[in-house]
Amino acid sequence: MDIYIKPKKKASLLNRKEILIGDVAEIIGPKKIEKMKLQTLNQNETNYVVSVTDIIRRITDEIQNATVSNVGETDTWVHATWRKKRPRPLFLWARVAAISLILFFGASTAIMSFHTDGQISKIFERWHLLIFGFEQTNPPIIAIPYSIGLAAGIIFFYNHFLGKKITDDPTPIEVEVETYENDVTETILAQKEAAADAD
């Protein structure tokens, strides 16, 4: 019997007592393989590494004369978390509000600092003099379109408006988060492999 497995690079489990093959790999073969137990989880540990050899060994122990072909990763990082209680809605909204305020005032301060360093008000006054032929302090005819353009630029750069994505492209934050998660996964797999070799 030919069985094909495609292990994932990372799997996350929440409030689970054991790792099943279906948690860490896609299977082309009998459905019962997905329910096969690989490892029991310990609540004091959060990071586990499942090798493709563990998956193949488990399948061949259960199904005689099985030929297992791997078309995915060689190691899977399993991140297990346990939550005893769901956070209260009021506490959750308070956290969201606090983080939003910190981000709003932090971003505002960064933009204002940049504009102060670049002396943007003087630049606007120079542009006003060049275009209209006379000086004006903080000319609104230039400052207002600039502010609208700045907001539009931020919206298009982050690809979100009112909670919806403008295009299907990943946002810069999503790209950075994906890069960070890949780096974390590679580091944890390397550490676990080094620890296993040391033993």
C-alpha positions in Angstrom: 0.0 0.0 0.0 1.4 3.4 -1.0 0.9 6.2 1.5 2.1 9.8 1.0 2.7 12.2 3.8 3.4 15.9 3.8 4.6 17.1 7.2 4.1 20.8 8.1 6.9 23.1 9.2 4.9 24.2 12.3 1.8 23.0 14.1 0.0 24.7 17.0 -2.1 22.8 19.4 -4.4 24.3 22.1 -5.6 22.3 25.2 -4.5 19.0 23.7 -3.1 16.0 25.6 -1.5 14.3 22.6 0.0 14.8 19.1 -1.8 13.0 16.3 -0.4 12.4 12.9 -3.1 14.5 11.4 -2.0 17.4 13.5 1.5 17.5 11.9 1.0 16.2 8.4 -1.4 15.9 5.4 -2.0 12.3 4.5 -2.9 10.6 1.3 -4.0 7.1 2.4 -6.4 5.6 4.9 -8.2 8.1 7.1 -7.3 6.2 10.3 -3.7 7.3 9.9 -4.7 10.9 10.9 -6.0 9.6 14.2 -2.8 7.7 15.1 -1.1 9.0 18.3 2.5 10.1 18.0 3.3 11.6 21.4 1.8 12.5 24.8 2.1 16.2 25.8 3.3 17.5 29.1 1.7 20.7 30.4 5.1 21.9 31.7 6.6 21.8 28.1 5.5 23.9 25.1 7.9 23.0 22.3 8.1 19.6 20.7 9.8 18.4 17.5 8.3 15.6 15.5 10.6 13.9 12.9 9.3 12.4 9.7 10.9 9.2 10.8 8.6 9.1 13.9 5.6 9.4 11.6 6.8 6.8 9.1 7.7 4.4 12.0 4.3 4.8 13.6 2.5 4.2 10.3 4.5 1.1 9.4 4.1 -0.3 12.9 0.3 -0.1 12.4 -0.1 -0.9 8.7 1.9 -3.9 7.5 3.5 -3.7 4.0 2.9 0.1 3.8 5.3 2.1 1.6 5.4 5.6 3.0 6.7 8.5 0.9 7.5 11.9 2.3 6.8 14.9 0.2 7.1 17.6 2.9 9.3 18.7 5.7 11.7 16.5 7.6 11.0 18.0 11.0 7.8 19.7 12.4 7.8 22.1 15.3 4.8 21.6 17.5 3.9 24.5 19.8 1.4 23.5 22.5 -0.5 25.9 24.7 -3.0 25.5 27.5 -5.6 28.0 28.5 -7.6 27.3 31.6 -10.1 30.1 31.2 -11.1 32.4 28.4 -10.4 36.0 29.2 -13.4 38.1 30.2 -14.8 40.4 27.4 -14.3 43.5 29.5 -10.7 42.7 30.2 -10.1 41.9 26.5 -11.6 45.2 25.3 -9.6 47.1 27.9 -6.4 45.5 26.6 -7.4 46.3 23.0 -8.1 49.9 23.9 -4.8 50.3 25.8 -2.8 48.9 22.9 -4.7 51.0 20.4 -3.9 54.2 22.4 -0.3 53.3 22.8 0.0 52.7 19.1 -1.9 55.8 18.2 0.2 58.2 20.4 3.4 56.4 19.5 2.8 56.7 15.8 1.7 60.3 16.1 4.8 61.2 18.1 7.0 59.5 15.5 5.4 61.4 12.6 5.5 64.7 14.4 9.2 64.1 15.4 10.0 63.4 11.7 8.2 66.5 10.6 10.0 68.6 13.2 13.4 67.3 12.2 12.6 67.8 8.5 11.2 71.3 9.2 8.1 70.5 7.2 6.4 73.8 8.0 9.2 75.7 6.4 9.1 73.5 3.4 5.4 74.2 3.0 6.0 77.9 3.3 8.7 77.7 0.6 6.4 75.8 -1.7 3.6 78.3 -1.1 6.0 81.1 -2.0 7.1 79.3 -5.2 3.6 78.5 -6.3 1.6 81.5 -5.2 4.3 84.2 -5.1 3.8 85.3 -1.5 4.7 83.9 1.9 2.1 82.4 4.4 2.8 80.8 7.7 1.6 77.1 7.8 -0.3 77.4 4.5 -3.4 75.1 4.8 -3.7 74.9 1.0 -0.6 72.7 1.1 -0.8 71.2 4.6 -4.4 69.8 4.2 -3.7 67.8 0.9 -0.4 66.7 2.4 -2.2 65.3 5.5 -4.8 63.5 3.3 -2.0 62.1 1.2 -0.1 60.9 4.2 -3.2 59.1 5.6 -3.9 57.6 2.2 -0.3 56.4 1.8 -0.4 54.7 5.2 -3.7 53.0 4.4 -2.4 51.7 1.0 1.0 50.7 2.5 -0.6 48.6 5.2 -3.3 47.4 2.8 -6.1 47.7 5.4 -9.1 50.0 5.7 -11.9 49.6 8.3 -10.8 46.1 9.1 -10.7 44.9 5.4 -7.8 44.3 3.1 -7.7 46.5 0.0 -5.9 43.9 -2.1 -5.0 40.2 -1.7 -1.3 41.0 -1.4 0.2 40.3 2.1 0.8 43.5 4.1 4.3 44.5 5.2 3.4 43.4 8.8 2.2 40.0 7.6 5.5 39.5 5.7 7.6 40.5 8.7 5.5 38.2 11.0 5.9 35.3 8.6 9.7 36.0 8.4 9.9 36.1 12.2 7.9 32.9 12.6 10.1 31.1 10.1 13.2 32.3 11.9 11.8 31.1 15.2 10.8 27.7 13.8 14.3 27.2 12.3 16.0 28.2 15.5 13.8 25.9 17.7 14.3 23.0 15.3 18.1 23.5 15.3 18.2 23.8 19.1 16.1 20.6 19.6 18.3 18.8 17.0 21.5 19.9 18.8 20.0 18.8 22.2 19.1 15.4 20.7 22.7 15.0 19.3 24.2 15.9 22.6 22.1 13.2 24.4 
